[in-house]
Amino acid sequence: MSDTNGRAPDWGVPKASATEGQRSGHETVTTVHTDPDAINDMVASASREHIGHGSDGSVDGFSSTRTLPLRVELLRQLRRRRTQGLLGFLVVLPFVLWAAFEFGSDSSNRRSGGFVDLATASAPNFVVFVLFAAGSFLLPMIVALFFGDTVASESSWSSLKYLLSMPIPRLRLLRQKAITSGILSLLALALLPAVALVVGMVFYGVGEAVSPTGDAVPFSDSLLAMLFAVLYLAVHLMWVAAVALFLSVSTDAPLGAVGGAVLVSILSQILDQITALGDLRDYLPTHYAFAWSDLISTDIDWTAMTEGAFSAVCYAAVFGLLAARRFARKDITS
């Protein structure tokens, strides 16, 4: 609709209202962005929200050396029922063996020789018998359990990839878990003879440690001998730990890793009984498993223990490096 002059009718709206509104908005925006105080506030806010990065690409404040602390992993393993049950079994075992001697047959015609016949002679002899009885199967199985289950269990629970994405470097994760397993293994190796010593002192009294050859070691010296025996066993079983760790990073089945290490130990013991192998038996990892028994003597021969420790360290180094190499290249995303 238009008037007689052909112009649009005036409805009372100012003709320059749209232009003034645009000009006003533009002036407002310009005022905000050119205000020094507003710019300073924006810069301060951005600096507070900025996250810096180091030369290795990590954010400021992050350190890979602080990931997966040893205390956290150790407490985590100690809370597991598997660990608690195993340590509890080691406490009960000396009492079971004492009951077997106490309520078993006392026939003098049934003598097996060695440390078995001397087990009840004194507390040190009872400790030696416990270590002798557990050395073939139980102690290797304990070490294999701690080391074989450590990584394979994380894989079976599908939690390994989340641990590595925290991020925890692979080799650090493997090292922390290996150290934790070593601490638990050493605790188990020390707990068994300690409880056996207490049981022996209560039921068999404090006395000399008598060897099958007739040597009598005073009680104070026998305690030192048992300490060295535990330390030797800890070094000797390093080869079992390394084999179990290698199998643990190679499979997602904890039972397979633990069972594989135990089977290797059993196979080595079987081969060691075959005299036809001659000097080749010296290269078997279990050939020096009972070299610690030389400590129960008035004249200690360190030759077998030295060779056994060297053999165990060599095997542990080889399988430990294989485990690290395998874990560094393992696909954990599946």
C-alpha positions in Angstrom: 0.0 0.0 0.0 1.4 3.4 -0.9 0.2 7.0 -0.7 -0.6 9.3 -3.7 3.2 10.1 -4.1 4.0 6.4 -4.5 5.9 6.1 -1.1 5.3 3.6 1.6 3.2 4.8 4.5 4.9 5.9 7.7 3.7 3.6 10.6 5.5 5.6 13.3 8.7 3.6 13.2 11.9 5.7 12.9 13.4 5.2 9.5 16.9 4.9 10.8 16.1 2.4 13.6 17.7 -0.6 11.9 20.8 1.3 11.0 21.1 2.7 14.5 20.6 -0.7 16.0 23.4 -2.3 13.9 25.6 0.7 14.7 24.9 0.3 18.4 25.6 -3.4 18.4 28.8 -2.8 16.5 29.9 -0.2 19.0 29.1 -2.5 21.9 31.2 -5.3 20.5 34.0 -2.9 19.6 33.9 -1.5 23.1 34.2 -5.0 24.7 37.1 -6.1 22.6 39.1 -2.9 22.9 38.6 -2.5 26.7 42.0 -3.1 28.3 40.5 -4.5 31.5 38.4 -7.0 29.5 41.4 -8.1 27.5 43.5 -8.6 30.7 40.7 -10.7 32.2 40.5 -12.9 29.1 44.3 -13.4 29.1 44.4 -14.3 32.8 41.6 -16.8 32.3 43.3 -18.5 29.4 46.6 -18.7 31.3 44.8 -20.5 34.1 43.3 -23.0 31.8 46.4 -23.6 29.8 48.1 -27.0 30.2 51.8 -27.0 29.3 53.7 -29.9 27.8 57.2 -31.2 28.3 59.8 -32.1 25.7 58.6 -35.7 25.7 55.0 -34.7 25.0 53.7 -35.3 28.6 51.8 -32.6 30.5 53.5 -30.5 33.0 53.8 -32.2 36.4 53.6 -35.8 35.0 56.5 -38.1 35.8 56.5 -41.7 34.7 58.7 -42.6 37.7 55.8 -41.9 40.0 53.3 -44.2 38.2 52.3 -47.5 39.9 54.1 -47.0 43.2 55.5 -50.1 44.7 53.5 -49.6 47.9 50.3 -49.6 46.0 51.0 -52.7 44.0 52.3 -54.6 47.1 49.2 -53.7 49.2 47.0 -54.7 46.2 48.7 -58.1 46.1 48.5 -58.6 49.8 44.8 -58.0 49.8 44.2 -60.8 47.3 42.8 -64.0 48.9 45.3 -66.0 46.9 48.2 -64.4 48.7 46.5 -64.5 52.1 45.6 -68.2 51.7 49.1 -69.1 50.6 50.8 -67.3 53.5 48.3 -68.9 55.8 49.1 -72.4 54.5 52.8 -71.8 55.1 52.0 -71.0 58.7 50.0 -74.1 59.1 52.4 -76.5 57.3 54.9 -76.9 60.1 52.1 -77.8 62.5 50.9 -80.4 60.1 54.4 -81.9 59.8 54.7 -81.9 63.6 51.4 -83.7 63.9 52.6 -86.3 61.3 55.6 -87.1 63.4 53.6 -87.0 66.7 50.8 -89.2 65.7 52.4 -91.3 62.9 54.0 -94.7 63.2 57.1 -94.8 65.4 58.5 -98.0 64.0 62.3 -98.1 64.1 62.3 -100.4 61.2 61.1 -97.7 58.9 64.0 -95.4 58.5 64.4 -93.4 55.3 67.7 -91.9 56.2 69.0 -88.4 55.9 67.4 -85.4 57.5 64.0 -87.3 57.8 65.3 -89.5 60.6 66.9 -86.5 62.4 63.9 -84.1 62.0 62.8 -84.5 65.6 66.3 -84.3 67.2 66.1 -80.5 67.7 64.5 -77.3 66.5 67.2 -76.6 63.8 66.9 -80.2 62.5 63.1 -79.7 62.2 63.7 -76.5 60.2 66.2 -78.3 57.9 63.6 -81.1 57.4 60.9 -78.6 56.5 63.1 -76.9 53.9 64.2 -80.3 52.6 60.6 -81.5 52.2 59.4 -78.3 50.6 62.4 -77.7 48.3 61.4 -80.1 45.5 57.9 -78.9 44.7 56.4 -76.4 47.2 59.0 -73.7 47.1 59.3 -73.6 43.3 55.5 -73.6 43.0 55.2 -70.6 45.4 57.7 -68.6 43.4 56.0 -69.6 40.1 52.7 -68.6 41.5 53.7 -65.1 42.4 55.6 -64.4 39.2 53.5 -66.4 36.7 50.2 -64.8 37.9 51.4 -61.2 38.0 50.9 -60.1 34.4 48.8 -62.9 33.0 46.1 -62.2 35.6 45.9 -58.6 34.4 45.5 -59.8 30.9 42.8 -62.3 31.8 40.9 -59.5 33.6 41.3 -57.2 30.6 42.8 -54.6 33.0 46.3 -54.6 31.5 45.5 -52.2 28.7 43.9 -49.8 31.2 47.0 -49.8 33.4 49.2 -49.0 30.4 46.9 -46.2 29.2 47.2 -44.3 32.6 50.0 -44.1 31.2 52.4 -46.5 32.9 55.5 -47.3 30.8 55.6 -51.0 29.9 59.0 -51.8 31.3 58.2 -49.9 34.5 55.0 -51.9 35.0 56.9 -55.1 34.4 59.6 -54.1 36.8 57.2 -53.0 39.6 55.3 -56.2 39.3 58.5 -58.3 39.3 59.8 -56.5 42.4 56.5 -57.0 44.2 56.5 -60.7 43.3 60.0 -61.0 44.6 59.1 -59.4 47.9 56.2 -61.7 48.4 58.3 -64.8 47.4 61.1 -63.7 49.9 58.4 -63.3 52.5 57.1 -66.8 51.9 60.6 -68.3 51.9 61.4 -66.6 55.3 58.0 -67.3 56.8 58.1 -71.1 56.4 61.4 -71.7 58.3 60.6 -69.0 60.9 57.3 -70.8 61.9 59.1 -74.2 61.7 61.8 -72.9 64.1 59.1 -71.7 66.6 57.3 -75.1 66.4 60.6 -76.9 66.7 61.7 -74.9 69.8 58.3 -75.6 71.5 58.1 -79.3 70.8 61.7 -80.4 70.3 63.7 -77.9 72.3 66.8 -75.9 71.5 69.7 -78.1 70.5 72.4 -78.7 68.0 71.8 -79.2 64.3 73.0 -82.7 63.5 73.8 -83.7 59.9 73.5 -87.2 58.5 77.3 -87.4 58.5 77.4 -86.9 62.2 78.5 -83.2 62.3 77.0 -81.3 65.2 76.5 -77.5 64.7 75.8 -75.4 67.8 72.4 -73.7 68.0 73.7 -70.2 67.4 75.7 -71.3 64.4 72.8 -73.3 63.1 70.6 -70.2 63.1 73.2 -68.4 60.9 73.3 -71.5 58.7 69.5 -71.4 58.2 69.7 -67.7 57.4 72.2 -68.4 54.6 70.1 -71.4 53.5 67.1 -69.1 53.0 69.2 -66.6 51.1 70.6 -69.3 48.9 67.2 -70.6 48.1 66.1 -67.1 47.2 68.9 -66.8 44.7 68.5 -70.3 43.4 64.8 -69.9 42.7 65.4 -66.8 40.6 65.5 -69.0 37.6 61.9 -70.2 38.4 60.9 -66.6 38.8 62.3 -65.6 35.4 60.7 -68.5 33.6 57.4 -67.9 35.2 57.6 -64.1 34.4 58.4 -64.9 30.7 55.4 -67.2 30.5 53.3 -64.7 32.3 53.9 -62.0 29.6 53.5 -64.6 26.8 50.0 -65.9 27.7 46.7 -64.6 29.0 46.1 -67.7 31.2 47.6 -67.4 34.7 47.3 -71.1 35.3 49.2 -71.8 32.1 52.1 -69.5 33.2 52.3 -71.0 36.7 51.8 -74.6 35.6 54.4 -74.2 32.8 57.1 -73.0 35.2 56.3 -75.8 37.7 56.5 -78.4 34.9 59.9 -77.1 33.7 61.1 -77.5 37.3 59.7 -81.0 37.6 61.2 -82.0 34.2 64.6 -80.7 35.3 64.5 -82.7 38.5 63.6 -85.8 36.6 66.4 -85.4 34.1 68.8 -84.7 37.1 68.0 -88.3 38.3 69.3 -89.9 35.1 72.9 -90.7 35.8 73.5 -91.6 32.1 73.5 -87.8 31.4 76.8 -87.5 33.2 78.2 -84.0 33.5 75.3 -82.6 31.5 73.3 -82.7 34.7 75.5 -79.8 36.0 73.8 -77.5 33.5 70.3 -78.3 34.7 68.8 -75.5 36.8 67.7 -77.8 39.6 71.0 -79.7 39.9 72.1 -77.5 42.9 68.7 -77.2 44.5 69.9 -78.7 47.8 73.4 -77.3 47.9 72.3 -75.4 51.0 72.5 -78.6 53.0 76.3 -78.2 53.0 75.8 -75.5 55.5 74.9 -78.1 58.2 78.5 -79.0 58.7 81.4 -78.0 60.9 83.6 -77.5 57.7 81.4 -75.8 55.1 82.1 -76.4 51.4 80.9 -73.4 49.4 81.7 -74.8 46.0 78.2 -76.3 45.2 76.4 -73.2 46.5 78.6 -70.9 44.4 78.0 -72.9 41.2 74.3 -73.2 42.0 74.0 -69.4 42.5 75.9 -68.7 39.3 73.7 -71.1 37.3 70.5 -69.6 38.7 71.6 -66.0 37.9 72.5 -66.9 34.4 69.1 -68.6 33.8 67.3 -65.7 35.4 69.2 -63.1 33.3 68.3 -64.9 30.0 64.7 -65.5 30.7 64.3 -62.0 32.3 65.6 -60.3 29.2 63.3 -62.5 27.1 60.4 -61.5 29.3 61.2 -57.7 28.9 61.6 -58.0 25.2 58.4 -60.0 24.8 56.3 -57.6 26.9 57.7 -54.5 25.2 56.4 -55.8 21.9 53.2 -57.5 23.1 49.9 -56.5 21.6 47.7 -55.7 24.6 44.8 -54.0 22.8 43.0 -57.3 21.9 
